[in-house]
């Protein structure tokens, strides 16, 4: 692993993804389809207004391990979330301070693991232990390096 993920104050440690949820019913939690009007997906809150999304899922992911912080132990989520270019992606240091923020851009490859979403969809599976299946920290590194120029 490169020193990009070192624990120094200025180094990236977390990826925070604020994901407006247009169609929560397209995702599954513990094998059951989520509810369009009252999503049960962990880390999802009601949005204040918004043009088309009534809920936002916010994931804080340890870049190196792919573990979602504060995930409900035992919950398995298959997330198929249409975000288009409305997501906000922040790279955070070990203290949770923002190093960089990417707004109004398409979904990064790091969050399109299970299927090709053409930049419009988040496609990930969060396992019962909170780790994202098939996580690749190198894809986050690419996102960070792309934005650093």
N, C-alpha and C positions, 0 to 999 in steps of 0.2 A: 504494500500500500504506500502510495506517495505521502509526502509530508503535508499534502493538502488537507488531510483530515487529522492533523495533529491537534492536541488539546490547547495550544496557545490561544490567547484571548481573541486574536483576529482570525483564527482559522475556522472554516466551516465544520460544524458538528451536527447540525440538524437541518432538515428541510421541513419548512412549515407550508402546508398547502391548505388554503381556504377555498373550498370548492362549492360554489353555488349548485344546488341540486334541483335540476329541472324536472326530472322524472324519478323520484325515489323508488317508485314501484318497479323499476327495471333492475334493482339490486336485491340480493338475497341475504338475509341474516339467519344463520343456523338452518339453512335450507328452505326458509319461507320467504316469499316475496314481501318486500317492504310495503308500507302503506303510503299511498299518494298524499293523503291529507294529514296524517299523523305518523311521520317516519319513526321507526324504532331503532334505526341504525345508531350505534354509539357515536358520540362526539358530533352529533348533529343538533343544531339549534335553529329556532325560528329566525328568519332574516327580517330586518327592519325594512319593509318596502321591497324594492327591487323590481326590475322590469318584468322578469319572468320566473325567477326562482324564489320560492317562499322559505327555503331552508338552506343552511350552509353547513357542510361537514368540514371540520377543521382537524387536520392530521398533523402532528408533529412527529417526524420520523428521524430516528437516529440514522445518519447517513451510512455509517460503516456497517451496522448490523441489519438495518431495515426494520427495526422494531418500532412500532407505533407507541408513543408515550400515552399513558393513561387508558390503554385499551382494556376492555372488560375481559378478564381471564375466562377462557372457555368459549367466547363468541367467535364464530367463523363468519366472515363477510365476503361475499362475492360482489364486488362493487363495479357496476356498469353505470357510470354517472356522466350524463351529458353536461359538459361545462363550457364547451366551445372556447371562446377567448375571454371568459369572465372570471377565471380563477386568478388568485393572487398567490405567488410562490415566493417565499422568503428563505434565504439562506441565513441561518443563525449560528452564532458562536456558542461556546460551552455554557455561557451565562444567559443565553436566550436573547442576546442583543442582535439586531439585524445587521448583517454585513451587506446584503444586497436584497432588493425587492424587484420582482418581475410581475407587472400587472398588464392585463389586456393582451396577453399573448396566448398562443395555443398551449394545450396540455403537453408538458415535457415528456419525452420518451420514458423517463424513469417511472412514470405513472400510467404507462400504456403497456403493461407487461403481458397480460393475458390475451390480448387481441390488438390488432392494428386499429386504432381509433381515429386515424387521420388527423390527429391534433384536436379533435372535438370531444373525445371521451376519456375518462379515467377508467381503466380496466385493470383492477388489481384484486387479489385475494389476500385477505388478512386472516392468518391462521389463529387458532385458539390461544396460542402463546403470545399473540400480538405482532409476530413477524410477518412481513409481506413475502408471499411465496415468490421465488425466483428473483428476489431483489438484487439489483446491481448498483453498487455505489459508484461505479465508473460512469454510469449514465447521469448521475447527479454532478459528478465532476465535470462532465462535458457541458452541462447546463451552466455551471458556475464559470467555467473557463470561457464559454461563449459570451456570457454577459460581462466578463471582466475586460473585454476589449473595447 
